[in-house]
Amino acid sequence: MKPRFIIFAFAILFPVLALGQSLGPLVQPGSGLAGYLEKRDAAAAEAPRVADTYGLRPLAELLAADPQAQARLAELRAWNQARRVPLRNGFDRVLPAPAAVQLAAEQLDTPLAEHAGGMVAQPTFDRLAWGAAVRVEQAWRLRLHLARVHLPQGTRLWVHGEGESVGPFGAELIAPDGGLWTPSVAGENAAIDVDVPARALAAGARASFTIDRVAQLFAVDSDGQPVEAAAGTSAAGIEPKLGACNVDSSCASTRDFPGVFDDRHAIARLVFMDGGSSFLCTGSLLNDTATDFAPYMLTANHCISTQASASSLEAFWDYFTDSCNGTAPSLGSVPRSNGSQLLATGSAGNASDYTLLNLNQLPPGRVFLGWNADSNAAPDGTLLYRLSHPEGQTQNYVVTQSNSSVQACGRQFRPRFLYSSFVQGGTFGGSSGSPLMLRNGQVVGQLYGGCGNPDDCSPLQYTLDGAFAASFPALQPFLDNGSGGGGCRADQFSLCLLGGRFRVQVAWQNQYNNTAGSGNAIASSDSTGFFYFFDPSNYELILKILNFGNVIKVFYGQLTDLHFTITVTDTVSGTIKTYSNTPGNCGGIDQAAFQPDKALPQPAGGCVPDAATLCLLGNRLALRVAWTNQYNNTSGQGAPQTLSDESGLFTFTDRTNVELVVKALDFNGQLRIFYGALSDLDYTITVTDTATGRVKSYHNPGGHFCGGIDNSAF
C-alpha cells in the first residue's frame, strides 16, 4: 500500500518510490485552473471570427439526421442497443460540395475576397485568415474534418459553436493520413478560422486543405440511444439523465475511498473518431517514477488502437456535478485536451486490452493515479473502486469486489483479466477504459466489459477489467523510469528509443526560403522512428539506435536536402551527440555513439556466435536454423546476421535474401521468442538457453507461410 503523495510548490519534492512494481498517486501543486481558463478564453478571443464578422452563409447546410441520415442513425442505435463497445455517439456526414482551400502569397494582394465557400481576410498586417461555417439542423455538437492538410509553421486554427470557442490548435492534430478532426463545439453551427503567418506565405509556403465532412455528435440516454434536439432547442438543453443505479461521484464517501475527490481530477471523458463514427470512453492519467507530470493516459485498446483515433481524441476534464446529484457543467466550460500520441496498445485477444497515450497538452490541477503491477494486488474479496463517464455523462462512482469464483467470459482468462462483482453503482457504455483502483488510488486494471446478467445494475452482472499486471511489461518503459532505462518523455518533437533511454530531436532550416523549425517525431518501434518537417505524410528523416552489446550505434537516413541537425541525448549518462547533413544526402552511421550503461550478462557456457549460430540477450540464447527446400530437395543451415542484442535474421542460400527474422525479449525474467517468416520452405528453429540448458524448437512444414510467438519460452 502506498500513501498519497502531494508535491508542494516551492518546497522539497517528496520522493514517489516504486516498491514491488507499484507507485502512489501524484497531485499537481496548486490548481492554477482559474488562470488557465482565463488564458484559454483569451486565446479563443484572438480568433479573427471571419464567418461572424462578415455575416457569411454556411458553405454547407445539412438537414437533421432524421430524416436525412436515417440509415446512419439506425446503425448507431443498433450498435448501442446490441451493447457493443465502445459506445457510439455520432457519425460523419459528407458535405454536398467539399471546400478546397488554398492560401498563398498572391492573396496578400487582395486581402478580402470570397474563397472556397468562405472568406479570405487580413485581420492584421502580418496574418492572413480564412473562415467559413457549416450548419447541421438539430445538432447537439459538431466536428469538422479537414482532408489533405498542409499548414505552414505558425498556422493557427479555431472552431466556434454555440457559446464556445476552441483554439488555437494546429498541425499537432494531423493524423497519419493527413486529415484533421477539429475539436467539437455545441449547437447547429460550427465555424472555423484558419490564420496563417503572412511571412510564411510571402516566402513561398502554402496552406491547403479540404473541408469534406462534418461529424454530428449526440447526447445519449440511459439506454445508449441518441437524443436529437427538437428544432430550435439549445444544445445545452438536451443532456439526458442516467439510470437509477448510477452513483454520482459527488455523492461518494471518503470513508470508503479516501482519495475520491482528488482522483476524479485524473479522469477524463474521451471522444474520438474511428472509421467514420464517433465513440465515447473513459481514460485516466497515470503517474511515472520520474514524477514529472508526463501526460500519460491509460484507456482500453477496444477504445483507441490506432494513431488516427489518438489524433482525433478530445479529453474533457472535471466533468462532474457541483454537489451530490447537483448541476452538471456544460462540456464547453470544462478544461479539455486535444490530440495525443499512441505509445502502447494491446488487444484482448492476446493481451489485457490496454492503450497508453501521451496527450498533446494538459490543463493544470491534474492528479496522476498510482498503479500496482503485482498480479496479487487484488486478492479475492478486495473492494475496488472506479470513476467513469457512463453514456458520456458526468462522473459516476462504482464499488466492486474482486471475485475469483466467476467463470471466465469468453476467452478473457485470468490472470490477464480481473473479475469483480458489483457492490454499489454500475458501468455502462462510455465507461470502457476507466481505471479499477485499490483504496489507496493505485490502478490495478482498466475496464474491458462485463458478463453474466444483462442488467447492468444487477449484482449478478460481473465487471471484467484488463489486469494492469498483464499490461505492465508494455507500459513499463514509459511508467517505470528506473527499470525502463531512461528519462525520455515522448512529445510532438521528441522521439524516445531503447526503453526511453535516448531522446532524439531534430532542428531544420530551409536554405531556399530561410524558414526554420523543429522536426515532428513519429515513433515506429523501440529502436526506430521518423521525422517530418511540414507534412505528416512526407517523411524527411529516419533514425535507428541499436545496442550491439559492447557499443550502441546510431543510424540515420535522409530523404531531404534541407539542412538539419539531429540531437541524440543519452538520458542515463547525459552524453549528447549531434549529426547533420552528409555528402550526397545519404545519411550516416555512428559506429561508436554510446556505451551501454552496464555490461550485458555473460552466463557460464554462454552462446558463441559462428557461421550458423545467432546469439541473443547477452549471449544467453543460441539460435540455429535447419532448412529443407521441398521443391528441389536441397537443405542446409541458416546463416545468421545480428540486428541487435534482441533480434537477428537468417538467410538460406543467398546472403541478400532474408528468409527469417527472429526476436527474443526478457519480460521480467520470462523470455519470449518471436519469429517472422519470409519463406514457405520447410525449416526448424532451435533455441538453446545456455544458462539452463533448456532447448525449444519451432517447425514450419513446407508450403506453410507463418511466423509465431512463444510467450513462455524460457
Salt bridges, closest charged atoms under 4 A:
ASP41 OD1 - ARG40 NE 3.52
GLU46 OE1 - ARG156 NH1 3.15
ASP52 OD2 - ARG49 NH2 3.05
GLU61 OE2 - ARG57 NH2 3.27
GLU75 OE1 - ARG72 NE 3.51
GLU75 OE2 - ARG88 NH1 3.73
ASP92 OD1 - ARG72 NH1 3.21
ASP92 OD2 - ARG213 NH1 2.71
GLU106 OE2 - ARG206 NH2 3.58
GLU164 OE1 - ARG141 NH2 3.07
GLU164 OE1 - ARG336 NH2 2.72
GLU188 OE1 - ARG135 NH2 3.05
ASP193 OD2 - HIS160 NE2 2.67
ASP195 OD2 - ARG127 NE 2.45
ASP195 OD2 - ARG156 NH2 3.25
ASP212 OD1 - HIS145 ND1 2.85
ASP212 OD2 - ARG213 NE 3.81
ASP263 OD1 - ARG4 NH1 2.64
ASP288 OD2 - ARG489 NH2 2.94
ASP292 OD2 - ARG489 NE 3.25
GLU314 OE1 - ARG143 NE 3.97
GLU314 OE2 - ARG336 NH1 2.63
ASP318 OD1 - HIS265 ND1 2.95
ASP318 OD2 - ARG366 NH2 2.87
ASP353 OD2 - HIS302 ND1 2.77
ASP456 OD1 - ARG83 NH2 3.05
ASP465 OD1 - ARG386 NH2 2.79
ASP535 OD2 - HIS150 ND1 3.05
ASP570 OD2 - ARG501 NH2 2.63
ASP590 OD2 - LYS577 NZ 3.29
ASP597 OD1 - ARG501 NH1 3.65
ASP610 OD1 - ARG624 NH1 3.90
ASP682 OD2 - HIS699 NE2 3.17
ASP689 OD2 - ARG620 NH2 2.74
ASP710 OD2 - LYS696 NZ 3.19
